[in-house]
Amino acid sequence: MINYKNYNIDSQQTVVLSSIQITEIRANLIALENEDQNLKTQVEEAKTELKEIQVNDTRFQEFIQAAKEENYHLKESNKQLLQESEGWNERYSELTEHINLSVKSQKDIREVLACKDNEIKSLTDCLLKMKLWSVTEDNPAEGNNWDK
């Protein structure tokens, strides 16, 4: 802007200068109004983005909370399963020991049965021999086949 106070200007020039100043002011005003509108648009866009971010943040926080709860439940389930597996391991050990004892007992019983079978065969043989001797003693002629 030019300082016009120091100049001796006639009224026609003053009108021209005033008209130029008004034009400049109007141009500045239009530019400022455009800038104001652009800033308002940017503010509205920023508000919209902020709302979207807040909504997304809320959803994300809910998702995190749900994940934390699921993680907690999974940890509790894992603890319970570990306790159950310890119980099953104890039961397995007990059953394995019982099976081993049963196998040993079965083996011992088979050995005893085999011995008893041998004893029965031996006793049966002895009884048969005794019977044969008794028949031979009652009838000595038949037992030794002397009459033939």
Stockholm file with secondary structure:
# STOCKHOLM 1.0

chainA/1-148         MINYKNYNIDSQQTVVLSSIQITEIRANLIALENEDQNLKTQVEEAKTELKEIQVNDTRFQEFIQAAKEENYHLKESNKQLLQESEGWNERYSELTEHINLSVKSQKDIREVLACKDNEIKSLTDCLLKMKLWSVTEDNPAEGNNWDK
#=GR chainA/1-148 SS CCCCTTSCCCHHHHHHHHHHHHHHHHHHHHHHHHHHHHHHHHHHHHHHHHHHHHHHHHHHHHHHHHHHHHHHHHHHHHHHHHHHHHHHHHHHHHHHHHHHHHHHHHHHHHHHHHHHHHHHHHHHHHHHHHHHHHHHHHSHHHHHTCCC
#=GC SS_cons         CCCCTTSCCCHHHHHHHHHHHHHHHHHHHHHHHHHHHHHHHHHHHHHHHHHHHHHHHHHHHHHHHHHHHHHHHHHHHHHHHHHHHHHHHHHHHHHHHHHHHHHHHHHHHHHHHHHHHHHHHHHHHHHHHHHHHHHHHHSHHHHHTCCC
//
